[in-house]
Amino acid sequence: MISRKQLNAREYIASLAASGRYWFASDDARKMLGVSADAAKLALNRLARQKIVASPGRGIYVILPPEYQSLGCLPADQFIPALMQHFGQSYYVGLLSAAQYYGAAHHRPQEFQVMVAKARRKVRCGQVRVAYIIRKRLKDVPVQSFNTPRGTLLVSTPEATAIDLVGYHHHAGGMEQVATILAELAEQIDAVKLVESAKTAPVSWSQRLGYLLEYIGVGEQAALLKSHVRKTAQDTVMLLPGSGDSNAKRDKDWKLIINAELELEI
């Protein structure tokens, strides 16, 4: 038999869903139910066990429609905007997850990758996993909006995604995987916008990216980036940071030590 408090919680959830609201803060639920914080938590935990709601972050819940109850959570792209709004943090979807929006993710990432300015714990919500990655100058990175069934999601532009993939190659399966993704992303990269995105990151990222774009046969997208590198790069860097032979072949145009052989998975 359902207790009166649980019934009230169910009614509260039903009223939110009927009004088109898909998430709520636990404090709001407590106030609406007129109970203590412990009682509200107990009621919401019951609903979570029944897969009526799920919690992707402390103090916030999402309402699960039937089609996502087996997943145990909403898909990440449907709750990340609400979660970031709740915590008052800027963000954008990046790396492999961003590449998917441009049809360029070679393998489906196991975690939804979100760039943030401050460290946050990973999200484990049902079968959904979200990884937060710190990005300096986050607010300067160009983004574009994508509509989801539950709101607007901010995703790095193709150019910013390319820059980030090189800078965070260890979060993208390695430099070979990055080169493979770039081959799929290249046709959406605008040379002028690429330089603007490059200015939000260390110049070493541009040195590596430019070389990779030429390596995969789309050097025209990197022509303006090469001018940016010639003006700003002071040091010669390794293609793979911190590994390999410093006496390896060098690319003078990109001031790069080619300390690794790459094989594309195309």
N, C-alpha and C positions, 0 to 999 in steps of 0.2 A: 504493500500500500504506500502511495506517495504522501510524504509529509506535507504539511501546509507550507513550510518554507520552500521546499523543493517545487511545489506547485506554483508558488509566487515567482520563483526563479524561472520556471518554464514560461509562465505568462509574460514575464519581462522580456525574455529572449524572443518570444513570439511577436510581441509588440514591436521590437526593434526590427525584426525581419520583415514584418508587414509594412513598415515605414521605409524599407529599402536600406536600412542600416545593417552592416555586416560585421561590425566590430564595436567593442565597448571597453571601457576601463573598469577594473574591479571596484574602484572607489565609487564610480557612478552606479554600479549595480547595488553596492551596499546601501547607498543613500536611497535609491528607489525602493529597495526591499524593506528599508527601515530596520535593519538588523545590525549586529556587531560585525566587525571585520572577520572574526573567526567563523561566525555563522554564514556569512556570505561566501567565504572561501570553501566551507564545507558543502554548501549548495552547488557552487560552481564546479567543484571537484566531482560531485555526483553526475552532473550533466556532462562533464568531460569524459568520465568513464563510459557514459552511454553514447559518446561521440556526437553529442548535440552541439558542444562547443569545444574549442581547443585553445591553448595558450602558447603563442609563438614568442612571448617575452613577458618578463615580470610585470604584473599589473595590467595586462591587456589580454583580451580574449577575442576570438573570431567565431562567428556562427557558421556551422557546417551544414550546407544543404545536403540532401541525400547522396548526390553524385560524388561527393568528396568524403563521405564518412568512412569508406574503406581506406582512403589515404590517411585519415586521421588528422587532417589539417587542410586548410586552403592551399592551393599552389602558391609558392613564394611570391610570384609576381603580383598576386592578388592581395597580399597583406603587407608587403614591404612598405608601400607608401603610408599606410595607416600606422605601422609600427614606428617609422621614422618621425611621423607627425607627433605621435604620442610622446616620444622621447625628445622631441625638439632638435633633431639632428638632420643635417644635410647629408645627401647620399647620391649615388647614381649606380645603376647596374653596370658592371664592367666585365672585362676579360672574356672568358669563354661564354658566360651567360649573355653578355652584350653581343658577341659574335653570332649567337643563335638568332638574334633579331634581324640580322642581315643575311641569314642563310649561309653562314660561314663557319659554324661549329662542326668540326670534323667528327668529334665524338661528343655525345651528350655529357655535360659535366655532372659529376655526382653531387656537387653542391652548387647552390645558386650563389653567385659571387657578387657581393655588394661592396662598393668602395665608400669609405667613411673617413672622417677627419680624426676620430678618436677610437681607440681600441674598444671593441665590444666582443662579448662571448658569442660563440657559434650558436645558432638556433637549431634545436632538435624538436620538431613538432610533428608527431606521427611519423610518417615516412619522409617528411620534407626536411632538408638540411640547407642551412644558409651559412656561408662563410663571409665574415667581414674582413676587409683588407684596408689598411690605412693608406690613404693617398694624400701626400702633401699638395697644397694649392688646390684642394678639392673643388672649391667654388669657382675656380678659373677654368676648369675642364669643360669643353663644349659638350652639351647633351642635347638629346631630342626626346620628345614625348611619344609614348606608345599607349594606346588605349587598351585596358583590360576590362573584363566584365565587371570589375569593382573599382574602377578609377584609372587615373593616369600614372604611368610609370616613367621615371627618368632613366634614360639609357645613354651611355657615352656614344658620341657620333662614330661613324666608321673610322675617321681619322684618329680620334682620341683613343678608340679601341685598339687600333694598330700600335700606337705609341705605348699604351699600357701593356699590351701583350708582350712586347719586347722588354719593357722595364720590369715586368713581373713574370718573366718566362717560367720561373720555378712554380708559379701557381697555374700554369697553363700546359703542363706536361713536358716542358723543356723547349729548347730553341728549335729543334726539328719540328715539333708539333706547331710552334708558332709560325714557322715558315710555311707549313702546310695550310694553316688557317689563313695566312696572309694571301696565299695564292687564290683562295676562294673569296676573300674580302676585297681584293685589289681593285676590281672594276667599280666599286662604290667609293673609292678613295679619290678625293679632289686634292690636287697638288697644292693649291693655295691654302685650303683649309688644313691640310696636313702640317704646313709650317706653323700656322697659328696654334694648332694643338701641341706641336713640338715645343713651343715656348713655355708650356706649363710643366715641363719635365727637364731633367738633366740632359745636357747635350749628348752625353754618351748613349742615351736611348736612341737619339736620332742617328748617330753614327752606325749603330747596329741595325736599326730599321732600314736605313737607306741601302746598306749593303745587302740586306735580305731581299728588298724589293728588286734590286738589280739581279740578284742571284736567281730569283724565280721568274725573271724575264719581263718585269713591268717597270723598268727603269724610268719610263716617262713620268710616272707618278712621283718619282723621287728627285726629279731635276731641280725643283726649287728647294727641296730639303737639302740638297748638296750645297747650294749657295749658303744656306743657313749654317750648315756645319763648317764650311770654310771660314765664315765670319766669326763663329763663336767657339769652335772646338780648339782648345789649346793643347790637349794631351792625346796621345795615341792610346787607345784602350783595346782590350781583348774582346773578341766576339762573344766568348763565354767567360764571364767575369770570374776571376779567381781560380782558373784552371788552365792546364795545357802549357805549351812551350812558348815562352816569350820570344824565342828566336824563329817562330813560325813565319810563314809568308805574310806579307803586309799589303794592305790596300791603301795606297797613298791618298786617294780621293776621299775616303771616309776616315782616314787616320785610325785604321783598325788592324789589329793582329788577328789573322785568321787561324785561330788555335783549335779549330774543330772542323771536321767534315760533316756536312749535313746531307741527310737523305730524306726526300719528301715522300709523304704517304698520300699520293694522289692516284 
